[in-house]
Amino acid sequence: MMRPTNRFSPEGWLRDVFASRAVQQGQVIRRQKRDIEHYAGMPLFLREVRERGFQAVENRDQVVIFCNQAPIRRLT
């Protein structure tokens, strides 16, 4: 029997973020920096991103996560 997870624990929050359909399909997701810092902490979040082979960029208060291992090329 599976135990319910605490959504608001860092591990539960990360599990929810990376269980989304967009992540499973290798698309792009974004989260507000303050939410990442509040729910998981940036070091733990970035470790999870790296362990999955993903990349993330920050712009102002948003973090964009590329949920695949393709290279990122800045166009401008």
PLY file of the C-alpha trace (Angstrom):
ply
format ascii 1.0
element vertex 76
property float x
property float y
property float z
element edge 75
property int vertex1
property int vertex2
end_header
0.00 0.00 0.00
1.39 3.40 -0.96
1.66 6.00 1.74
0.30 9.42 0.85
3.07 11.96 0.35
3.22 15.33 1.98
2.83 17.66 -1.00
4.49 20.45 0.87
7.61 18.59 1.90
10.51 19.41 -0.41
10.50 15.86 -1.76
6.72 15.87 -2.28
6.79 19.22 -4.05
9.62 18.09 -6.33
7.80 14.84 -7.05
4.72 16.81 -8.11
6.71 19.20 -10.31
8.58 16.45 -12.14
5.53 14.18 -12.49
3.73 16.57 -14.83
2.79 15.51 -18.34
5.03 18.21 -19.86
8.05 16.76 -18.05
7.19 13.21 -19.13
6.94 14.39 -22.75
10.28 16.22 -22.69
8.77 19.68 -22.94
9.49 22.90 -21.04
8.08 23.95 -17.68
8.53 27.09 -15.64
8.22 27.91 -11.98
8.52 31.10 -10.00
11.86 31.38 -8.25
10.17 32.23 -4.95
8.13 29.01 -5.10
11.23 26.92 -5.72
13.01 28.59 -2.83
9.97 28.29 -0.55
9.01 24.67 -1.21
12.32 22.96 -1.95
15.26 25.36 -1.86
17.27 26.21 -4.95
20.20 23.83 -4.25
17.90 20.80 -3.89
15.88 21.84 -6.93
18.97 22.28 -9.11
20.37 18.95 -7.96
17.12 17.28 -9.08
17.31 19.07 -12.45
20.93 17.94 -12.97
20.23 14.34 -11.90
17.54 14.14 -14.56
19.90 15.49 -17.22
17.74 18.60 -17.67
18.84 22.23 -17.92
17.38 25.34 -16.31
17.70 29.06 -16.93
16.58 32.00 -14.82
15.10 35.28 -16.00
13.87 37.77 -13.41
11.57 35.79 -11.14
11.04 32.78 -13.43
13.02 29.57 -13.79
12.54 27.74 -17.09
13.36 24.04 -17.07
14.08 22.23 -20.33
12.90 18.70 -19.57
15.08 16.94 -22.11
18.77 16.60 -22.85
18.83 18.56 -26.10
21.28 21.46 -26.32
20.05 24.99 -25.71
20.98 27.64 -28.25
20.38 31.32 -27.51
18.94 32.99 -30.60
19.50 36.68 -29.78
0 1
1 2
2 3
3 4
4 5
5 6
6 7
7 8
8 9
9 10
10 11
11 12
12 13
13 14
14 15
15 16
16 17
17 18
18 19
19 20
20 21
21 22
22 23
23 24
24 25
25 26
26 27
27 28
28 29
29 30
30 31
31 32
32 33
33 34
34 35
35 36
36 37
37 38
38 39
39 40
40 41
41 42
42 43
43 44
44 45
45 46
46 47
47 48
48 49
49 50
50 51
51 52
52 53
53 54
54 55
55 56
56 57
57 58
58 59
59 60
60 61
61 62
62 63
63 64
64 65
65 66
66 67
67 68
68 69
69 70
70 71
71 72
72 73
73 74
74 75
